Amino acid sequence: MWHERTCEGTVIRVKVMTNAGCNRTGPVRNDELIVRLTAKPEKGRANRALIDILSETAGIPSGSIEILRGETSRHKLVLLRGEPDLLRFT
């Protein structure tokens, strides 16, 4: 399962693909949400872009999103605090 509800919020598994033509989320493949980003993986730019697109798509503030694991990897575990709209990701 690509997402799991916890006492802190919802943890999602994400695979980030950088240098894409546009920013977009979905589909879910191999139990990971695919997120395409135009940002390059330099100096945290891709991580900031990931938080921005997840915030916009889920309808929650960017301060409610935390990368739990995978800061320097394309495979990440991300915590979404609050009540994110997961259906908007796919």
N, C-alpha and C positions, 0 to 999 in steps of 0.2 A: 504494500500500500504506500502511495507516495505522500500521504499525510497522516498525522496521528494527533489526536486531541490529548493534551496534557493539562495539569492543573494550572500551568502558566499561560497556556494558549494553544496554538496549533503549530506543530513542527512539520515542515515540508522538506522533501528531498528535491534538490534542484540541480540540474546540469546546465551550466552557463556556456553559451557559444558566443564568443566575442568577434568583433570585426564584421558583424552582420550588416546587411543592407538597411535594416530597420529594427527598432525595438519592438519585440512582441513576446507573448507567453503562449505556451502550448505547442504541441500536444504533450500528453504524458506518455513516456516510453520507458520500458524497463524500470517501472516504479520510480521514475524521476520526472518532475515537471521540466520541460525544456524551455529555457529562456534565452532568446536571441537578443544581443545587445550590440549597438554600434560602437560602444566604448572599447578602447584597448585595455588589456590587462596590465596597466602601468600605474604605479603610485596610488592604487586603490580606486582608480576611476571606474573600473568595471563593477566593483563591489558597491560603490555609491549609486551607479546606474541601476544595478540590480535592486537595491532597496527602493529607489524611486519608482521603478516600474511595478514592483510588488505592492507598494503603497497605493499607487494609483489604481491598479487593477483590483486589489482586495478592498479598497475603500476604507483604509485605516491610515493613521498618521505614520510618517516614516520613522518617528521616534519609537513606535511600537514594534519595530522590526529589528531583529538581531541575528547576525550570522554566528551560529553556535560552533560550527566546524567547517573548515575548508576555506579559510580566508585566502589562501594562495593556490587553491585547487579549483578546477572547473566543477567538481562534485561538492555540493554544499548541503549542510543542514541549517535551515533557517527557522527561527521562532517568530511567529506572528501573534502578538498579544491582542486580546480583544476578540471580536467576532468577525473574522474575515469572510468574505463571500467567495468561497472556493470554487463555485461553479463558474465564476467569471474567468478563471485561469485557463479553462480548456475550451 
